[in-house]
Amino acid sequence: MTSHPEGRNNGYLALSSEPQEHEQYSPTDAAAATNYPVPTSHDVDIDAKHGGTLTIHPDGHSYTYSYGPRGVAGLFHNKFTMGVAGLASLGGVTFGYDQGVIANILVMEDFRQKFPTTSWQIGLITAMLELGSLIGALSAGIFADRVSRQTAILIASIVFCIGSALQFGAQSVLHLIVGRGIGGLGVGALSMLSPLYMAEISPPEVRGSLMALEQLSIVSGAGFGFWFGFVCRNLPGSASWRTPLGFQLLPGLFLGAICLFLPSSPRLLVAHGENDEALRTLARLRLRKPEEAATDPLLQIESLEMRVEVALEQRTMGDVKTGGFYAEIKAWSYLFTKRYYKRTMIGILMMVFQQWSGINALLYYGPTLMKHLGMEDETGTLVVAGGISIVQLIAVFPVILYIDRLGRRPLLRWGSVVMFLSHMTIALLVKQNQSDWPHHSTAAWTAVGCTYVFTMAYGMSYGPIGWILPSEVFPTSVRSKGVALSTSSNWINNFLIGLVTPVLMDLSPSITFIIFATACFFGYFWSTYVVPETANVSLEEIDAVFGSTVGLQDAEYKLQIERELGLTDLIASLAAGEQ
Ligand SMILES: O[C@H]1[C@H](O)[C@@H](O)[C@H](O)[C@@H](O)[C@H]1O
């Protein structure tokens, strides 16, 4: 077997016809085996017109390609895909909005008079969204592959709108709770479908930037929801709370209306055997003319990689999508086999660390928390807490610009360190001053400042990457289920945080912050030693970064399929400048 060099190879150039176990190919071996000249330079300029490149790595085995530049230039280079991803990310707006709006609604005058809620009912109103979302995310994992991604998004939007309408027209607490539950089903489904779809349509060099749009949408939704609710609290009567609850119908209806015009996921098309349509869609997404579909080398590489992956998966695990109940169980259980276990755990733990970093404790209980930090005035505390959503929003912009240059891991590692330090500082300050905040206003403001530092670090690391990494680590055959599990982990942990934070805060605010700091501490080691770098790697070649878990047999199958489908010859001839 030829070895996969670790790191940024997003392609694997199998230049030999007879791979042997543990054999390392030198470029000379490769040339002898194929009669193609050995690439001497790294970059093969194959796409001068559009600025795309194919880089053959010096080992002569692996390659990287990009359709154009990264960062801002790359986003504009991919303007159509950016527009499509931006629209799909509206799923995140519904999610954020729902979370952001509720804190203000629950304290509104008219709401409290109409619905004299007990505290467990209040808990239920908040938690129903998370419970509904958990079920929504898991169910979307079941039906997402059977229909197109757009149809799945449409169904989820309709469910979301039904839930929103119920909340808008609620005449009793029960209506509201049921409405939140149904709305949650839609929110949960959308929260897994949007990143899934975005990952599948993005080119490797700007995938991180495009997927960070999901976080942008979530935090914009949350910020808008919070402040819109805050402003609406002065409206007369039930308009104060019905207006913000009804408002969410707008993004829901809009998403439902436009999703049928979005292009299909080329990866799902290939998985469904529609290779020609997949190539045409890919050409559209990469802004190539239809007639270029058959000739453009990068389109050829990307679509062949998709076909190789699907063929490989079908050969290894059978066609999981065509079967019934048994096949469904089998597909879910694959996530826990040796082959995918590590990826499944990355998806699940990503969200465990994201949620236990404590972001939602700040968002849900911001006002209460600020009181613990010595802020007394009601409006002031609301404003400070609302500021946290704004900090999250600001933090996501540098991520959109730089994540594909910086990579996912460095951001996670640095994020963990800063978040840990901020939490520990708060814990210390609270412990020392909680009995007498009025005389320690500097300490109080330092603690408030630390919550902002924490939020900034979170917003540049675990926040956006939580929605990026899980969709990247799975192959197409199990991606929807893997992402569904990861998203469910988000919702379960989100729910737990909502449940235990008030109890913990009553017990001891400083211990609460130490618990969140502990999560960040472990997050550092996890992102350093477990998480692989997925930046700039095409989705099909993520396998290579998990190289150690892929068996020898799989690697051999892969070489064989790459040869059968013509990818090997295509790369070799491009490297030799023959096209
Ligand atoms: O990434 C998001 C975001 O940071 C939200 O503000 C938070 O409420 C979510 O739980 C999280 O998943």
The ligand as an ORCA input file, in Angstrom:
! r2SCAN-3c Opt
* xyz 0 1
  O     -23.204     28.002     17.484
  C     -24.381     28.333     18.124
  C     -24.352     29.756     18.598
  O     -23.172     30.047     19.213
  C     -25.548     30.108     19.427
  O     -25.457     31.368     19.944
  C     -25.859     29.123     20.496
  O     -27.043     29.471     21.106
  C     -25.965     27.738     19.930
  O     -26.297     26.790     20.895
  C     -24.712     27.354     19.210
  O     -24.839     26.076     18.680
*
